[in-house]
Amino acid sequence: MAGEIVVNVGGVGYQVFIPLNVFYRLPELGADVKLYIHTHLREDALQLFGFQEPAEKQVFLQLNGVAGIGPKLALNILSGIPATELTRAIKEGDQLRLVSIPGVGKKLAERMVVELRDKFATLEAQASEIPAQGRDSQLIQDAVSALVNLGYRKAEIEKSVRDSAQSGKQNLEDVIKDVLRRLSR
């Protein structure tokens, strides 16, 4: 079904909701896939939302911060317009483009422009300042996120993760194993 997939991770299937443009860019059935996941916890449900690019996930999170936009509507918005176009439309105040997205009315388009214009400009400025060492920083972010999801405090593990990544560990699994080993001492 478009809009959601089941990702097999170590023999366990996880239902992941994705924008349609991500769905159409997925590899063949059974092939490896890398997604940036946002875990949304509600009183009655635990939902996973997946994106192929960190920027898509960031736009999704910013949309969730707008009053009246929940994760399902944010996903619907990103299904109707690519993240880069959405960012541009909001920064330019192009409400006509925003209203053309299914589920977005005039008032919501106005609210999106007012609440997100400055945030998207800040995000763009931060993205241009990130050095070429993006792979290492992404590895560190992924490892910290995984360990936080395992129950460790972010402040407690960040230094260990950085040290492990800088000691030559090249993949996420090795970094996490190394940090867990360090923490168990």
Buried (B, 14 or more C-beta within 10 A) or exposed (E): EEBBBEBEEEEEEBEBBBBBBBBEEBEEEEEEBEBBBBEBEEEEEEBBBBBBBBBBBBBBBBBBEBEEBEBBBBBBBBBBBBBEEBBBBBBEBBBEBBBEBEBBEEEBBBBBBEBBBEBBEEBEEEEEEEEEEEEBBBBBEBBBBBBBEEEBEEEEBBEBBBBBBEEEBEEBEBBBEBBBEBEEE
